């Protein structure tokens, strides 16, 4: 597993505010961060499935 990049600064396009007022991170942010947090994020590019507790594999 790669080390976490805690130094990543938020940039335009990394998130948006939902109608409920929450910050929702985009695919751009997740890719920049470089790992899956396994929280079933709305825009997760890693394909995490909370039902199987696994990331989808590439076919």
N, C-alpha and C positions, 0 to 999 in steps of 0.2 A: 504494500500500500504506500502511496506517495505521501510525503509530509503535507500537513495542512498549510495553506497559504493564508495566514491571518493578517498579512500586510496588504491584502487587496483592498484598494480604495473603491468606494461606490462611485460609479460614473453614470452618465445619462444612458438610459436604456437597461440598466441593471435591475430596476424594479419599477413598479407602479403602485399607486394607492387604490385599493379596492373601494367599492361604494360603502363598505362597512368601516373603512378607515384603516385597514391593515396594509402593511407593506408586502407586496407579492413579488418575489424574485423571479426574473425571467430566465429563459434558457441561456442567454448571454452570460448572466451572472454565474449560473451553475457551472458552465463550461470554464469560465475564468477561475472559479474556485477550485475545480479540478477533481472533485470526488462527490460521491452520493452520500447524503446524510441519512438516507433511509427513513425519511419523514413523509413520503408520498407527496412531494411537492407538486403543485399544479403544472409547472413547466419543466419537470425533470427530464433531461436529455438522456439519462442513464437507464430509464425504463424500470425503475423499482416497482415491484408489485407487493403491496402490504399483505395480500392474501396468502402469498406463497413465501413471503419474506426473502425474495430473491430478485436480482436484477435480470431483466430479459436478456437472453443470449442472442448474439448475432447469428442469423441463419446462413 
